[in-house]
Amino acid sequence: MAISLPLNDFPQLSRDPARLPRHVAIVMDGNGRWARRRGLGRNEGHRRGKDSVRAVVEAARELGIPYLTLFAFSAENWARPSTEVDFLMRLFHRYLLTESKRLMKRGIRILALGDTERLPPRLRHVLAETVEATRDNRDMTVALALSYGGRQDVVSAVRKIASAVVAGEISTDQIDSAAVERALTTAAMPDPDLLIRTSGELRISNFFLFQLAYTELYFTDTLWPDFRERELLSAIAAFQMRERRFGGVTPG
């Protein structure tokens, strides 16, 4: 069933596929601050943030955005208190279990990015099951970046390429930007057109370091648990007002 988007509040926003970002990536930040401002524990902020995930996935699917990446847990987040990490792992596990039918009904494919071997066995298992069950869905791809780091992704790609050179599969002359792209965990997706970061922080925090070369950046003070359909539409409307030259100049 289609959801109702507040499109009337954004008359400048075009749903023309040629003007929509093909790939939107989101750094979901601000759960802890959202909770603290309300006198709640950090875990309650994470729990409420799960509602924003559902809302944004549904809104992006309704708009016709083919790819959405959610930066849910960074490689550096393992340094957080074990009680918080354990809660997040259980939350991710519960999300995949409760959303599986919805994902299938909406034709959404799930991809996993990052060092998933570090995830708890139960989460790793249900994540692999979800990726396999949704692999043939074609209406939208949602990539979950779990235990992901941009530097780690690039280092892993370099190792793959070096191994291919040592094995005689490729020569050093064949190493170019396209070869690096194919070795990254995001090889199955186009680079993001739009990166959204919530909570007012103005940094990318080791996310998609290679892939963001020509991505439009959008920062909002909205904390992630408050980020819903309206905020996503605002970001896309702002994206459509920008002129993307990719290093060139405007004709005329």
C-alpha positions in Angstrom: 0.0 0.0 0.0 1.3 3.4 -1.0 2.0 5.9 1.8 0.9 9.5 1.8 3.7 11.9 1.4 3.3 15.7 2.2 4.1 16.6 -1.4 1.8 19.6 -1.4 4.2 21.3 1.1 7.0 21.0 -1.5 5.6 22.3 -4.8 9.2 22.8 -6.0 10.0 19.1 -5.7 9.9 17.1 -8.9 9.2 13.4 -9.0 10.8 13.2 -12.5 13.2 10.2 -12.1 15.8 12.2 -14.0 15.8 14.8 -11.3 15.6 12.5 -8.3 18.8 11.3 -6.7 19.4 7.8 -7.8 21.2 6.9 -4.5 20.7 8.6 -1.2 23.0 7.8 1.7 22.2 8.9 5.3 24.4 9.2 8.3 21.9 8.7 11.1 23.1 10.7 14.0 21.6 12.3 17.1 19.8 9.4 18.9 21.8 10.0 22.2 21.2 13.8 22.2 17.5 13.2 21.4 17.2 11.0 24.4 19.3 13.2 26.7 17.1 16.3 26.0 14.1 14.3 27.2 15.7 12.9 30.3 15.8 9.4 28.8 18.6 6.8 28.4 20.5 6.6 25.1 19.0 3.3 24.3 15.5 4.9 24.1 16.9 7.3 21.5 18.1 4.3 19.5 14.8 2.6 19.8 12.9 5.7 18.6 15.4 6.0 15.7 14.1 2.7 14.4 10.8 4.4 13.6 12.7 6.9 11.5 14.3 4.1 9.5 11.0 2.6 8.6 9.5 6.0 7.7 12.5 7.0 5.5 12.7 3.6 3.7 9.0 3.8 2.9 9.2 7.4 1.8 12.2 6.7 -0.5 10.4 3.7 -1.9 7.3 5.7 -2.6 9.3 8.5 -4.3 11.0 6.0 -6.6 14.6 6.3 -5.3 16.4 3.1 -6.4 19.1 3.0 -3.8 19.2 4.0 -0.1 22.2 3.5 2.2 21.8 3.8 6.0 25.0 4.2 8.0 23.8 2.4 11.1 26.9 1.3 12.9 30.5 2.4 12.2 33.7 0.5 12.7 34.5 3.0 15.4 31.2 2.4 17.2 32.6 -0.8 18.7 34.4 1.4 21.2 31.1 2.4 22.8 30.1 0.9 26.1 29.3 -2.8 25.7 25.8 -2.3 27.1 25.0 0.2 24.3 26.6 -2.0 21.6 24.7 -5.1 22.8 21.4 -3.1 22.7 22.1 -1.9 19.2 22.9 -5.4 18.0 19.6 -6.6 19.4 17.8 -3.7 17.9 19.3 -4.4 14.4 18.3 -8.1 14.9 14.7 -7.2 15.8 14.4 -4.8 12.9 15.4 -7.4 10.4 13.0 -9.9 11.9 10.0 -7.5 12.1 10.5 -5.9 8.7 11.1 -9.0 6.6 7.6 -9.3 5.3 7.3 -5.6 4.6 10.5 -5.7 2.7 9.3 -8.6 0.5 5.9 -7.0 0.0 7.5 -3.7 -1.1 10.1 -5.4 -3.4 13.0 -4.1 -1.4 16.4 -5.8 -1.6 18.8 -5.6 1.4 22.5 -5.4 1.0 25.0 -5.6 3.9 28.1 -3.4 3.9 31.0 -3.5 6.3 32.9 -6.1 8.4 29.9 -8.3 9.1 32.1 -11.0 10.6 32.4 -8.8 13.7 28.6 -8.9 14.3 27.1 -11.3 16.8 26.3 -14.7 15.3 22.5 -14.3 15.7 22.5 -10.9 13.9 25.0 -12.2 11.3 22.7 -15.1 10.6 19.4 -13.2 10.2 21.3 -10.5 8.2 22.5 -13.2 5.8 19.1 -14.7 5.6 17.5 -11.3 4.8 20.1 -10.6 2.1 19.4 -14.0 0.5 15.6 -13.8 0.8 15.4 -10.3 -0.8 18.1 -10.8 -3.5 15.6 -10.9 -6.3 13.6 -7.9 -5.3 14.0 -5.1 -7.8 11.9 -2.1 -6.8 14.5 -0.7 -4.4 17.8 -1.5 -2.7 18.5 -0.6 0.9 22.1 -1.1 2.0 22.8 -1.4 5.7 26.3 -0.2 6.7 27.0 -2.2 9.8 30.5 -2.3 11.3 31.5 -0.2 8.2 34.4 2.2 7.8 35.4 4.1 4.7 39.1 3.7 5.3 38.7 0.1 6.0 36.7 -0.3 2.8 39.5 1.3 0.7 42.2 -0.8 2.4 40.2 -3.9 1.7 39.8 -2.9 -1.9 43.6 -2.3 -2.2 44.3 -5.7 -0.8 41.9 -7.4 -3.3 43.6 -5.6 -6.2 47.1 -6.4 -4.9 46.2 -10.0 -4.6 44.9 -10.0 -8.2 48.2 -8.4 -9.4 50.2 -11.0 -7.5 48.1 -13.8 -9.0 48.7 -12.4 -12.5 45.0 -11.7 -13.0 45.5 -8.0 -13.8 48.5 -5.8 -14.5 49.3 -2.6 -12.6 48.4 -0.7 -15.8 44.8 -1.9 -15.4 44.4 -0.4 -12.0 42.2 2.7 -12.4 39.2 4.3 -10.7 36.8 1.7 -12.1 39.0 -1.1 -10.8 38.9 0.4 -7.3 35.1 0.8 -7.5 34.7 -2.8 -8.4 36.7 -3.9 -5.4 34.7 -1.8 -2.9 31.8 -3.3 -0.9 29.5 -0.9 -2.8 30.4 -2.4 -6.2 26.7 -3.3 -6.7 25.5 0.3 -6.4 26.1 3.6 -8.0 27.9 6.3 -6.0 25.6 8.4 -3.8 24.1 11.5 -5.4 23.0 12.9 -2.1 24.5 12.4 1.4 22.3 13.5 4.3 23.7 13.9 7.8 21.4 14.6 10.7 22.0 16.3 14.1 24.0 19.3 12.9 27.4 17.6 12.7 29.4 18.8 9.7 31.6 15.8 8.9 31.3 12.5 7.1 32.9 10.4 9.9 34.8 7.8 7.9 31.8 7.0 5.6 32.1 6.3 1.9 35.4 8.1 1.5 36.0 7.0 -2.1 32.3 7.0 -3.1 31.5 10.6 -2.1 33.8 12.3 -4.6 30.9 14.2 -6.4 28.1 13.6 -3.9 26.0 16.6 -2.8 26.2 17.0 0.9 23.2 18.0 3.0 23.4 18.7 6.7 20.4 19.2 9.0 20.1 20.1 12.7 17.2 17.6 13.0 18.1 14.7 15.3 17.6 11.3 13.7 14.6 10.2 15.8 12.8 13.3 14.5 13.8 12.8 10.8 10.8 11.6 8.9 9.1 12.0 5.5 9.0 15.8 5.6 12.7 16.1 6.4 13.6 13.7 3.5 11.6 15.7 1.1 13.3 18.9 2.2 16.7 17.4 1.6 15.7 16.2 -1.9 14.1 19.5 -2.8 17.4 21.2 -1.8 19.3 18.7 -3.9 17.2 19.5 -7.0 18.0 23.2 -6.6 21.8 22.5 -7.0 23.7 22.5 -10.2 25.9 19.5 -10.6 28.9 20.1 -12.9 31.2 17.3 -11.9 34.3 19.5 -12.4 33.1 21.0 -15.6 31.5 24.4 -16.3 28.0 25.5 -17.1 27.4 25.8 -20.9 27.0 29.4 -22.0 
